[in-house]
């Protein structure tokens, strides 16, 4: 990116990456497992693992492909859509209480401590 170049909103020339090759391999592996072609799925997953420097698998099943997908695509906003597509939300999210940081306003306390 050129820092001095000002571009109008929505008129940039940079390509936006929508699919990574790793995701393509995982989509292919998932489809192969669902169709019963575990040899092709294993080859696709091992190609991905080889790229990452991880030992290849000797066998594969649906849960292992899903785990590979979860690890490879971590923090890329695919998990929610995977859970929906696989219809496993009721098993994963049943009685789950989500937690997050809650902002706290210290208005009067800060004044009290600063004296």
Buried (B, 14 or more C-beta within 10 A) or exposed (E): EEEEEEEEEEEEEEEEEEEEEBBEBBBBBBBBBEEEEBEBBBBBBBBBBEEEEEEEBEEBEBEBBBEBBBEBBEEEEBBEEBBEEBEEEEEEEEEEEEEEEEEEEEEEEEEEEEE
